[in-house]
Amino acid sequence: MNSYAHLNVEKRGHTAVVTIDNPPANTWNRDSLSALKQLVADLNADRDIYALVITGQGEKFFSAGADLNMFADGDKKVATEMTMLFGEAFEALSAFRGVSIAAVNGYAMGGGLECALACDIRIAEEQAQMALPEAGVGLLPCAGGTQNLPWLVGEGWAKRMILCGERVNAATAERIGLVEQVVAKGEALDAALKLAEGVAKQSPSSVGVCKQLVQAARLQPPAWNLIKEREAFIKLFDTHDQGEGTRAFLEKRAPNWKNA
């Protein structure tokens, strides 16, 4: 597999495990954001990959977001470059054709939390802390935070976190819908991998289309998407996986997916 700046990548079956590795706080920079965008493109091209799990190196940080030293001198050119890099990287992650799972193993702050928000599912360890504190330093969440957070937790909690700078622990995050599961310290990656094993049992062709339809609910009214849902159902009959899945069920055997 190719090398990606500040990202360690390992294939485990049909899952790509991505570890953010930029000590001491796993911050994002130009190189790692560009690398993430390229990595997602490479994984999209690998038909044997059905899921992506992303976590942070070490026990303290998932990711502390951007390195604020980049913005200290007020250079708007740097700001423009970085906001584009953040947006492109996390939008690519959101559009990953398989299932993306964030294993939040520590602090997820600013762009670190926005990375988790770009994933389909979030699993947090009990000691994790999450926040979007950008307004406290004269900035704002520019990598999807203002849009993705209220979709998950509602406008009220999104405003508490973004406008009031409120930090939430794992228990609160689960209660408000920011994460889907809380596990003990050190267990987020294993829990995410277990969930990814479930993904591998589904038709990857079906999963990809279902994900697009679910995400379309953010943008289009139900009446429009219900038509698209029926159209997508019919198009699945052009895939190998549809026939294989039906035959495997009737023959009482495990399906042999081709992602095609």
Secondary structure in CASP SS format (residue, H / E / C, confidence):
PFRMAT SS
TARGET T0000
AUTHOR 0000-0000-0000
METHOD secondary structure of the structure
MODEL  1
M C 1.00
N C 1.00
S C 1.00
Y E 1.00
A C 1.00
H C 1.00
L E 1.00
N E 1.00
V E 1.00
E E 1.00
K E 1.00
R E 1.00
G C 1.00
H C 1.00
T E 1.00
A E 1.00
V E 1.00
V E 1.00
T E 1.00
I E 1.00
D C 1.00
N C 1.00
P C 1.00
P C 1.00
A C 1.00
N C 1.00
T C 1.00
W E 1.00
N C 1.00
R H 1.00
D H 1.00
S H 1.00
L H 1.00
S H 1.00
A H 1.00
L H 1.00
K H 1.00
Q H 1.00
L H 1.00
V H 1.00
A H 1.00
D H 1.00
L H 1.00
N H 1.00
A H 1.00
D C 1.00
R C 1.00
D C 1.00
I C 1.00
Y C 1.00
A E 1.00
L E 1.00
V E 1.00
I E 1.00
T E 1.00
G E 1.00
Q C 1.00
G C 1.00
E C 1.00
K C 1.00
F E 1.00
F E 1.00
S E 1.00
A C 1.00
G C 1.00
A E 1.00
D C 1.00
L H 1.00
N H 1.00
M H 1.00
F H 1.00
A C 1.00
D C 1.00
G C 1.00
D C 1.00
K H 1.00
K H 1.00
V H 1.00
A H 1.00
T H 1.00
E H 1.00
M H 1.00
T H 1.00
M H 1.00
L H 1.00
F H 1.00
G H 1.00
E H 1.00
A H 1.00
F H 1.00
E H 1.00
A H 1.00
L H 1.00
S H 1.00
A C 1.00
F C 1.00
R C 1.00
G C 1.00
V E 1.00
S E 1.00
I E 1.00
A E 1.00
A E 1.00
V E 1.00
N C 1.00
G C 1.00
Y E 1.00
A E 1.00
M E 1.00
G C 1.00
G H 1.00
G H 1.00
L H 1.00
E H 1.00
C H 1.00
A H 1.00
L H 1.00
A C 1.00
C C 1.00
D C 1.00
I E 1.00
R E 1.00
I E 1.00
A E 1.00
E E 1.00
E C 1.00
Q C 1.00
A C 1.00
Q E 1.00
M E 1.00
A E 1.00
L C 1.00
P C 1.00
E H 1.00
A H 1.00
G H 1.00
V H 1.00
G C 1.00
L C 1.00
L C 1.00
P C 1.00
C C 1.00
A C 1.00
G C 1.00
G H 1.00
T H 1.00
Q H 1.00
N H 1.00
L H 1.00
P H 1.00
W H 1.00
L H 1.00
V H 1.00
G H 1.00
E H 1.00
G H 1.00
W H 1.00
A H 1.00
K H 1.00
R H 1.00
M H 1.00
I H 1.00
L C 1.00
C C 1.00
G C 1.00
E C 1.00
R C 1.00
V E 1.00
N E 1.00
A H 1.00
A H 1.00
T H 1.00
A H 1.00
E H 1.00
R H 1.00
I H 1.00
G C 1.00
L C 1.00
V C 1.00
E C 1.00
Q E 1.00
V E 1.00
V E 1.00
A C 1.00
K C 1.00
G C 1.00
E C 1.00
A H 1.00
L H 1.00
D H 1.00
A H 1.00
A H 1.00
L H 1.00
K H 1.00
L H 1.00
A H 1.00
E H 1.00
G H 1.00
V H 1.00
A H 1.00
K C 1.00
Q C 1.00
S C 1.00
P H 1.00
S H 1.00
S H 1.00
V H 1.00
G H 1.00
V H 1.00
C H 1.00
K H 1.00
Q H 1.00
L H 1.00
V H 1.00
Q H 1.00
A H 1.00
A C 1.00
R C 1.00
L C 1.00
Q C 1.00
P C 1.00
P H 1.00
A H 1.00
W H 1.00
N H 1.00
L H 1.00
I H 1.00
K H 1.00
E H 1.00
R H 1.00
E H 1.00
A H 1.00
F H 1.00
I H 1.00
K H 1.00
L H 1.00
F H 1.00
D H 1.00
T C 1.00
H H 1.00
D H 1.00
Q H 1.00
G H 1.00
E H 1.00
G H 1.00
T H 1.00
R H 1.00
A H 1.00
F H 1.00
L H 1.00
E C 1.00
K C 1.00
R C 1.00
A C 1.00
P C 1.00
N C 1.00
W C 1.00
K C 1.00
N C 1.00
A C 1.00
END
